[in-house]
């Protein structure tokens, strides 16, 4: 199984990466006209000149480069003369620097790129929410070369994966190391927040409060079985997806520091990981942005005293510590076999009880830390619904 791997724009990543299974490296500028799936404040900044150099290095390694323009909303600027000019300028630059593929979430962008830039491979982002045979066929009909299916809902639905594979000819991809809520109710709103939070020229300059991540983490900490329900794919279980017709596995995310990213790539290259399953997922403490000198870059996005009460906002710093949860990856051997012929969409989790039972067996969490952290998240969320976050007196 080939891998699609993120680039964190750090010079030490590519030399340390084992490349034998890496078919593609993807990334993007921290902000551009279109925007993408992660907010600018969460990403390291890099100049266009450096991007061009990194792409040359990637090509010399025999690997393709995919640039993400996977915002789910452009604020309707795509229907203006200036918006069309800025979009064309971005795409022209990408072609000029040797980009092999782009990833989109908006059907209009897919069709436009296929018409104007026929040599570019165009991939469909997981943010497009492709989770059915019919939806996959629509995107293929628009010209998609590859579709990254909606990991929040399809990663454990093997009957559906097999049906999608039978009905489309384009390549299919799944994200392996996200722990988003199963059938997450926040994902549409979260996609829009991140899209506008990574678009240069947006009036808020990348500022927003990530209510969706706060709510997601609160739900998972209250009920740790949500960590098991999430659609992650263990390195040991990738072969089941290959048998179902999946062509490649995508790893996240491009905010992670090099040491953490290399560990993730190694695990999926080896098809084996002996340690805490959560080590394979992104966490704030693992991100480049929390390393000097990037911490100032993050601060400037949130120092907005006329938008928000910065003193109340600063209290949220206590949520950035290490998550004290351990899920022994080896204890999950055989876990995925339950789903090979199951359709979880046809029953409730309470009725089934499988993931809850596994969670009680394998999720180890310190009770005192759990209780304190749940209260901290609740306090932070409550401040968003009251007035404390949005006034000083």
DODOZA-648237 format. One record per residue (C-alpha): z, y, x; residue in one letter. Coordinates in steps of 0.001 Angstrom, whole numbers, plus 500000, padded with zeros to 6 digits. Each point is the difference from the previous one (the first is absolute). Example, Ala and Ser with C-alpha at 12.3 -4.5 7.8 and 13.67 -1.06 7.14 Angstrom:
BEGIN
507800495500512300a499340503440501370s
//
This chain:
BEGIN
500000500000500000x498963503370501435x502394502955500041x499611503669499104x502592501853502083x501260503605499844x499832502477502870x502974502317500458x498079502352502349x502247498985502901x498269499393503341x502018496864500758x498999498073496860x496523498690500802x500749498769503556x502964497978498725x498277498535496944x498856496389499971x496490500380498669x498745496463499444x500478500174496208x499609503758499546x496643500796498378x500776503591499069x502363502844500757x500532502665497366x501651503406499845x499362503654499086x501045503528500839x503404501019498687x498121502289497602x496410500661499061x498044501198496969x500186496668498136x503487498806500959x501241496443499875x502710497511499168x502781501451502149x501368503512500073x499366502209503016x503723500367500703x500265496231500549x497226499826502602x499553501048503639x497584502863500538x496934499598502193x497051502240500813x496418499148499076x499164499830503682x502671497348500552x498769498047496969x496517499912501522x501439498652503264x502051497326498227x496941498842498051x498043499660503251x502848497905501439x500045497836496866x496259499392500220x500260499077503669x502442497300498916x497346498559497679x501848501080496846x498735502072497054x501683503169498751x500697500791496334x500953503538498933x502094500357496847x498955502508497360x501882498158497311x501619502767497987x500063499295496270x499559503646498979x498207502975501550x501339502518497519x496460500372498580x498906501857503139x497244497420500460x498167501727497127x499732503342501775x497501501345502515x502714500532502605x501467496559499334x496616498347500503x499503501890503254x503395498943501326x499426496394498966x496602499957501715x501504501543503142x502653497270500170x497497497183499461x497516501473502474x502744500147502619x500986496391499344x496407498846500437x499565502084503152x503060498478501702x498874496442499291x502144498971497044x498921496563498798x501572500005496540x501929502156497565x502486498993497333x499998501725496607x501902499864496722x497677502180497902x496805498473498530x498096503259500373x500676500065503742x498760496445500390x496704500784498265x499561503306501821x500544498422503423x497676497112499271x497242502448499014x500435502528502816x501303497810502822x498475496546499410x500983498686503433x503720500455499339x501877496974498726x502092501034497000x503208498182499142x502121500309496874x503660500842500541x502908498149498448x500772503370498410x497022499464497692x502098497314498316x497398497222499871x501860497164498288x497462498160497822x496625498287500182x498377502693497874x501365502857502100x498868498334503235x496508499535498580x499806503678499004x500840501117503538x497571497518501510x497330501333497661x500647503503501330x499251498742503508x503361498940501457x499704497948503183x503646498934499913x502849500265497503x503679500117500876x501597498589496869x503112501470498385x502793498308501938x502633501133497496x498586497634497383x497584497388501412x501395498675503292x501879497150498327x497401499308497293x497914497282501635x498071499018496826x498864503639499710x499151500261503704x497816496912499743x498230501366496925x499296503357501654x498610498163503026x497650497949497774x498674503100498260x499330502482502812x498054499735503251x501598502923501837x502842499364502445x503554499856498667x503139501173501752x503745499957499320x502866502024501470x502609497675501474x503072502021500966x500847502377497184x503118499500497910x499005502129497001x501524499052496665x498173497256498133x497804501798497434x501488503268501247x500228502633497235x499866502842502537x496797499188501884x497562502273498089x502300503000500339x500879499079503585x496312499810500927x499436503472498556x503019501449501828x498840498613503336x496417501082499357x500900503642499419x502631499805502734x497302499236502600x497271502450498973x499523503038502193x499664503162497977x502348498788497271x502194502923498865x503242498108500754x498922499208503559x501009496339499874x503419500583498448x501360497682497319x503068497888499289x499263496285500058x501729499115496757x498027496742499802x501317498585503287x503533501079499107x499797498267496625x498376496899501506x502670499587502672x502754500583497445x498636497238497746x499663497538502893x503485500678501326x501526499555496555x498138496723499555x499051498428503376x497892497370498212x497365502767499808x499489499495503751x498944496418499229x497796500931497012x498000502467502118x496500498866500957x500446499535503756x498193497207501803x501829498196502792x498007499353503205x500516496259499408x498427500195496524x496759501818500825x498039496728499977x500642499584496255x498168503282499417x497168498969502288x499623496882497855x499849502239496912x497064501920501488x501682503096501438x498047501288503014x502535502175501793x503608501134500081x500918503663500297x503219501007501767x501934503244499511x500883502625500926x498602502680502274x503288501901500177x501738497190501898x500897500326503659x498044497857502445x502751497453500677x500359499285496279x496253499819499389x499431497649502914x502727497709498672x498295499866496603x496523499381501451x501374497263502262x501682498240497066x496781499875497963x497939499078503041x502322497063500721x500395499068496333x503728499710500606x503074502231500035x503546498964500818x502298502769498857x500776502392497160x497105500203497539x500742503706499555x499112500566503661x496374499660498928x500276502907497545x499958503695500773x503290501902499973x500704503663500898x501939498986503110x496883498213501306x497643502931499517x498385502149502673x500932503130498099x503705499469500726x499398499968503719x500007503179502071x498079502302499970x498790499038496510x503300500673498250x499313503771499974x496643499357498376x501767498227497131x502623502741499651x497416502725499467x498644498261496906x503384500092498292x501363503345501095x498891501678496778x503003502059498847x497985501620497191x498850496657498621x503232498031500101x503691500198500847x499800498905503616x503776499465500212x499871497434497197x496889498459501550x501764499582503354x502518497678498340x497186497450499632x500084499431503787x502592497279499488x497310497888498311x497975499758503216x502234497523501781x499145496398500787x499874497641497021x502716497382500486x498251497114498272x498962496757501642x497494497528498559x499476497075502354x496248499487500047x500369496313500902x502086499419496854x496901500865497946x497916497069501215x498367498497496905x500862503027497822x496380500890499238x499065496542498705x501651500771496654x497293502592499312x496878498031500907x499287499087496385x502303502439498207x499216503254498190x503144502105500085x498444502522497611x500417497516497148x503794499884500157x502935502253500766x501908499778503274x503174499370498016x498374497077498191x498675498497503245x502911500699502336x498258498669503104x500135503143502164x503536500758498871x501119496557501080x498304500351503373x501556503439500478x503502498664499420x499343497434502711x498237502041502706x500792503711499592x503033500968502059x501340503468499356x503311501588500947x501769500722496671x501809503148501165x496818501470501477x498042499049496873x502478501662497665x500206503188502048x496226500266500422x499310499416496301x502379502857499190x498283502259502559x496594499300498474x501355500591496505x501488503333501083x496714501072501562x497988498993496935x502448501751497670x499495503224501954x496301499872499110x500726499887496278x502649502693500019x499962503502501467x501652499426503383x496716499375501821x498169502943498486x502461502882500101x502573501426502396x502545501446497540x
//
